Amino acid sequence: MSLPRQTVVEQAAAPTLSALAFFFVMTSYYIIRPVMGQLSGAVGSRSLPLFYGTVFVVMLLLTPVFGMLVARFRRRQLIGWSYSFFILCLLAFVPAFVAQDRIGARELGVAFFVWASVFNLFVVSLFWSFMADIFSSGEARRVFSLIALGGMAGAIFGPLVTKLLVQVIGVAPLLVVSAAALGVSLILLLRLSAQQQQRPGNQSEQAIGGSLWAGIRELWSRPFLRYMALLMLFGDGIGTLAYALVADYAKAHFTSTVARTSFYNDLDLATNLLGAALQLSVTPWLLVRRGAGWGLVVPSLVNLALLVGVALTGGGNLALFSVSVPLLVVMQVVTRGFAYGMTKPAVDALYTRVPRETRYKGKNFVETAVWRFGDVVVTSAVSGLRMLGWGISGLALLGAGVATLATFVSRRAGWSPDLAPEGHVRLDKGETPPV
């Protein structure tokens, strides 16, 4: 049966609309990131265990809440209410940042770190669960790089906007700009959801149902999800190690709120330029020609090589285009650039090959509670090892060992036996084959 011309046009436009929506999601998020980063730069790495410990406890409490919302409410309602809530929260934080000096960076930092982590659960992670819901495995390998590239464009545009405005309007009003970008993304996602609901045989708009604890239960019952949890812990270990060391660097070299915000903004800009370059070159070829599994393996090998280099050379400066750049900054930019430019689209492509409940509940549990558990462990370990006298070379060597384990787990995750075959049509509970 042939589809109406309007429906065909809407389906063809879905990847572009998704990429545009993700552009505004990431624009909003990357205005928030340097604002959050300047708080950690104000207190240094020793306060990060408190930040991440609080976030981890909150994530554990919110996991069943998220499971309940996904089980009971339609996708359109879930996206609309979640995004609207965070728009209001961004506006509510404006007066708190105006009074940051009176409140204190440590106290405001705990509150904003917790909120930003919940933002990640209900905004960024929910977006990709939605994408895995509306695109098949074959479509995902073709279009997820385009969608991720839209996000990378937003992740570059956000820091550019921040760099332009922070010197003019200060830190607090940036949250209003972030709220406006998130509002545009909400409008686009609601339109996309309405279009997908009109597709023949589509029932993915329905509430998923099931247990609110399903995300935790599936972690133990599904091999792929266990591999992803381990990979999240290992990748987070490397990323958080770099983040903690850079936080100490920022505390030592920048004294004002604006200077720290600009520094973290420049980090994000460099990271996302690298990620965009990967999205335009290597990543699409790798996912389509070699499969999504290699999108996990290659970044792990890059991290391994980079950490070995840092362990051998120590934390000095590196001359790039006649500019002296701290080696720790290079490490953070490269590890995060590959994480966003290659690992993330590969991971989300693999999630199209699991049941719908796993795509929402299991995926979000791994990307929030498991992720934040890794933050707590790594930041506490870094603080403890530093007190024992460990330097940058020793910590980098430990990170190289973690990267070796991540390479092995990446190979297992990308070819996990419980993944549906490439191009397989999912027939989850309540779904029917497309016409």
C-alpha positions in Angstrom: 0.0 0.0 0.0 1.4 3.4 -1.0 1.5 6.2 1.5 -0.1 9.6 0.9 2.3 12.2 -0.6 2.0 14.4 2.5 2.9 11.5 4.8 6.0 10.7 2.6 7.1 14.3 2.7 6.7 14.4 6.5 8.7 11.2 6.9 11.5 12.5 4.7 11.6 15.8 6.7 11.7 13.9 10.1 15.6 13.7 10.2 15.9 17.4 9.4 13.3 18.4 11.9 15.0 16.2 14.5 18.4 17.7 13.8 17.0 21.2 14.2 15.3 20.3 17.5 18.5 18.8 18.8 20.4 22.0 17.7 18.2 24.0 20.1 18.4 21.4 22.8 22.2 21.5 22.8 22.3 25.3 22.4 20.4 25.5 25.6 22.5 22.9 27.4 25.8 24.4 26.3 24.8 27.8 27.6 24.2 26.0 30.9 27.5 24.1 30.9 30.0 26.9 31.3 27.7 28.5 34.0 27.9 25.2 35.9 31.6 24.8 35.1 32.5 28.2 36.6 31.0 27.0 39.9 33.3 23.9 40.0 36.2 26.1 39.0 35.4 28.4 42.0 35.7 25.5 44.5 38.2 23.1 42.9 38.2 19.3 42.7 37.9 18.7 46.4 34.3 19.8 46.5 33.4 17.7 43.5 32.7 14.5 45.6 30.0 16.5 47.5 28.5 17.8 44.2 28.4 14.4 42.6 27.4 12.5 45.8 24.4 14.7 46.1 23.5 14.3 42.5 23.8 10.5 42.8 21.4 10.3 45.7 18.9 12.5 43.8 19.2 10.3 40.7 18.4 7.2 42.7 15.3 8.8 44.1 14.2 10.1 40.7 14.8 6.8 38.8 11.4 5.3 39.9 9.7 8.6 39.4 10.9 8.7 35.7 9.9 5.1 35.3 6.4 5.9 36.6 6.0 8.9 34.2 7.2 6.8 31.2 4.9 4.0 32.1 1.7 6.1 32.5 1.9 9.0 30.2 2.0 9.4 26.4 5.2 10.4 24.8 3.9 13.8 23.7 2.7 14.6 27.3 6.0 13.4 28.8 8.1 15.7 26.5 5.8 18.7 26.8 5.6 18.6 30.6 9.3 17.8 31.1 10.6 20.6 28.8 8.2 23.1 30.1 9.2 22.4 33.7 12.9 23.0 32.9 12.2 26.2 31.1 10.5 27.5 34.2 13.4 26.2 36.4 16.0 28.1 34.2 14.1 31.3 34.7 13.8 30.6 38.5 17.6 30.3 38.8 18.3 33.8 37.4 17.9 35.6 40.7 20.1 33.0 42.5 23.0 33.6 40.1 22.5 37.4 40.5 23.1 36.7 44.2 25.9 34.1 43.8 28.5 36.1 45.8 26.1 36.2 48.8 24.9 32.6 48.5 28.3 31.1 47.9 29.7 29.1 45.0 29.7 25.9 47.0 26.0 26.1 48.1 24.8 27.3 44.7 27.0 24.7 43.0 25.4 21.8 44.8 21.9 23.0 43.9 22.7 23.8 40.3 24.7 20.5 39.7 21.7 18.5 41.0 19.3 20.5 38.8 21.6 20.2 35.7 21.8 16.4 36.2 18.0 16.1 36.3 18.0 18.4 33.2 20.1 15.7 31.5 17.7 13.0 32.5 14.5 14.7 31.3 15.8 16.7 28.3 18.9 15.3 26.6 18.4 11.6 27.4 14.7 11.8 26.8 15.4 13.3 23.4 17.5 10.4 22.3 15.0 7.9 23.7 12.4 9.6 21.5 14.8 9.3 18.5 15.3 5.6 19.1 11.6 5.3 19.2 10.7 6.8 15.9 13.6 5.5 13.7 14.4 1.9 12.9 17.9 0.4 13.2 18.7 0.9 9.5 17.4 4.5 9.6 19.3 5.2 12.7 22.7 4.3 11.2 21.9 6.7 8.3 20.3 9.6 10.1 21.7 9.6 13.7 24.9 11.2 12.5 22.9 14.0 10.9 20.9 14.5 14.1 24.0 14.4 16.2 25.6 16.9 13.8 22.7 19.2 14.4 23.4 18.8 18.1 27.1 19.5 17.5 26.1 22.7 15.7 24.1 23.8 18.7 26.9 22.8 21.0 29.2 25.1 19.0 26.6 27.9 18.7 25.8 27.8 22.4 29.4 28.5 23.5 29.7 31.2 20.8 26.6 32.9 22.1 27.9 32.6 25.6 31.3 34.0 24.7 29.6 37.0 23.0 27.1 37.7 25.7 28.8 36.9 29.0 31.0 40.0 28.8 28.0 42.2 28.0 25.1 40.8 30.2 26.9 38.7 32.8 26.3 35.1 33.9 22.7 35.2 35.2 20.9 36.5 32.1 22.4 33.7 30.1 19.9 31.4 31.7 17.1 33.4 30.0 18.7 32.8 26.6 19.0 29.1 27.4 15.3 28.9 28.3 14.3 30.5 25.0 16.4 28.0 23.0 14.8 25.1 25.0 11.3 26.5 24.2 12.0 26.4 20.5 13.2 22.8 20.7 10.0 21.9 22.6 7.8 23.3 19.7 9.8 21.4 17.1 9.6 18.1 19.1 5.9 18.4 19.6 5.4 19.0 15.9 7.6 15.9 15.1 5.6 13.8 17.6 2.3 14.8 16.0 3.7 13.9 12.5 4.9 10.5 13.7 1.5 9.8 15.4 -0.2 10.0 11.9 2.0 7.3 10.4 0.0 4.1 9.5 0.3 1.4 12.1 2.2 3.6 14.5 1.5 3.1 18.2 4.7 4.3 19.7 2.9 7.4 20.9 1.2 5.2 23.5 2.4 5.0 27.1 4.9 2.2 27.5 3.4 0.7 30.7 5.2 -1.8 32.8 7.0 -1.5 36.1 8.4 1.8 37.3 11.5 -0.3 38.4 12.0 -1.8 35.0 15.1 0.3 34.3 16.9 -1.2 37.3 15.6 -4.8 36.7 16.7 -4.8 33.0 20.3 -3.9 34.1 20.6 -7.3 35.6 18.6 -9.3 33.0 19.9 -7.8 29.7 23.6 -8.4 28.7 23.7 -5.4 26.4 22.6 -3.1 29.2 25.2 -4.5 31.5 27.9 -3.8 29.0 26.6 -0.3 28.5 26.6 0.3 32.3 30.2 -0.8 32.5 31.1 1.3 29.5 29.4 4.3 31.0 31.5 3.8 34.2 34.8 3.4 32.4 34.1 6.3 30.0 32.9 8.4 32.9 36.1 7.5 34.9 38.3 8.9 32.1 36.1 12.0 31.5 35.7 12.8 35.2 39.4 12.4 35.9 40.1 15.0 33.2 37.4 17.3 34.5 38.7 17.1 38.1 42.2 18.0 37.0 41.0 20.9 34.9 38.9 22.2 37.8 42.1 22.4 39.9 43.8 24.2 37.0 40.9 26.7 36.7 40.9 27.4 40.4 44.6 28.2 40.3 44.6 30.4 37.2 41.2 32.2 37.1 39.8 34.3 40.0 36.6 36.0 38.6 33.3 34.4 37.7 33.4 35.8 34.1 36.9 34.6 33.5 36.1 31.1 34.6 32.9 31.0 32.6 34.9 32.2 29.5 37.5 29.5 30.1 35.0 26.6 30.4 33.1 28.1 27.4 36.3 27.9 25.3 36.7 24.3 26.4 33.2 23.4 25.2 33.8 25.3 21.9 37.0 23.4 21.1 35.4 20.1 22.1 32.4 20.5 19.9 34.4 21.7 16.9 36.3 18.4 17.2 33.0 16.5 17.6 31.5 18.2 14.5 34.6 17.4 12.4 34.2 13.7 13.4 30.5 13.9 12.5 31.3 15.3 9.1 34.0 12.8 8.3 34.8 9.5 10.1 31.6 8.8 12.1 29.0 8.4 9.3 31.4 6.2 7.3 32.2 4.1 10.3 28.6 3.5 11.4 27.2 2.8 7.9 30.1 0.7 6.6 31.5 -1.0 9.7 28.6 -1.0 12.1 27.8 0.9 15.3 30.0 -1.3 17.4 33.1 0.2 16.0 31.8 3.6 17.1 32.5 2.4 20.6 35.8 0.7 20.1 37.6 3.5 18.2 37.1 6.2 20.9 38.3 3.7 23.6 41.5 3.2 21.6 42.0 6.9 21.2 41.6 7.5 24.9 44.1 4.7 25.6 46.7 6.3 23.4 46.1 9.8 24.8 46.4 8.7 28.4 49.5 6.8 27.8 51.0 9.9 26.2 50.0 12.0 29.3 51.4 9.4 31.6 54.8 9.5 29.8 55.0 13.3 29.5 53.3 14.6 32.6 51.0 17.6 32.8 53.0 20.3 31.0 52.0 22.6 28.1 51.7 21.8 24.5 52.4 24.3 21.6 49.4 24.4 19.2 49.6 26.9 16.4 52.1 29.0 18.4 49.9 29.0 21.4 50.8 27.2 24.7 48.0 25.0 25.8 47.9 22.9 29.0 48.1 19.2 28.2 45.3 18.5 30.6 43.0 20.8 28.5 44.0 18.9 25.3 43.2 15.6 27.1 39.7 16.8 28.1 38.9 18.3 24.7 39.9 15.1 22.8 38.2 12.6 25.1 35.0 14.6 25.2 35.2 15.3 21.5 35.3 11.6 20.6 32.6 10.9 23.2 30.1 13.3 21.6 31.3 13.0 18.0 31.5 9.2 17.7 30.5 7.3 20.9 27.1 9.0 21.4 25.6 8.4 18.0 26.9 4.8 18.0 25.3 4.1 21.4 22.0 5.6 20.4 22.0 3.6 17.1 22.5 0.4 19.1 19.5 1.3 21.4 17.2 1.0 18.3 17.9 -2.7 18.4 16.4 -3.3 21.9 12.7 -3.3 23.1 11.0 0.0 23.7 10.9 -0.3 27.5 14.7 -0.7 27.5 15.1 2.3 25.2 13.4 4.5 27.8 13.7 3.1 31.2 16.9 1.0 31.0 18.8 3.6 28.9 17.9 6.4 31.1 18.9 4.5 34.3 22.3 3.8 32.8 22.8 7.4 31.6 21.8 9.0 34.9 22.1 6.9 38.1 25.0 4.7 36.8 26.7 7.7 35.3 26.5 9.7 38.5 27.6 6.7 40.6 30.8 6.8 38.5 31.2 10.5 39.1 31.1 9.9 42.9 33.6 7.0 42.8 36.0 8.8 40.4 36.1 12.2 42.1 36.4 10.6 45.6 39.3 8.3 44.3 41.0 11.3 42.6 40.8 13.3 45.9 42.1 10.4 47.9 45.0 9.6 45.5 46.0 13.2 45.4 46.2 13.3 49.2 48.4 10.2 49.0 50.7 12.2 46.7 49.7 10.8 43.3 50.6 13.2 40.5 49.2 13.7 37.0 51.4 10.9 35.5 50.2 8.3 38.0 46.6 9.3 37.6 46.9 9.2 33.8 48.5 5.7 33.9 45.6 4.5 36.1 43.3 6.0 33.5 45.1 4.1 30.7 44.3 0.9 32.5 40.6 1.9 32.6 40.7 2.7 28.9 42.1 -0.8 28.2 39.1 -2.3 30.0 36.7 0.1 28.1 38.1 -1.2 24.8 37.3 -4.8 25.8 33.8 -4.0 27.0 33.2 -1.8 23.9 33.9 -4.9 21.7 31.4 -7.0 23.7 28.7 -4.3 23.8 28.7 -3.6 20.1 28.1 -7.3 19.3 26.0 -8.3 22.2 24.0 -11.5 21.5 20.7 -9.9 22.8 20.7 -7.1 20.2 18.2 -7.5 17.3 19.9 -8.0 13.9 20.7 -4.9 11.8 17.5 -3.7 9.9 15.3 -5.9 12.1 11.7 -4.5 12.5 10.9 -4.3 16.2 7.6 -5.8 17.3 7.5 -4.6 20.9 4.4 -4.9 23.0 1.6 -2.8 21.5 3.4 -2.2 18.2 2.5 -3.4 14.7 4.7 -3.6 11.5 4.7 -0.4 9.4 2.8 -0.6 6.1 
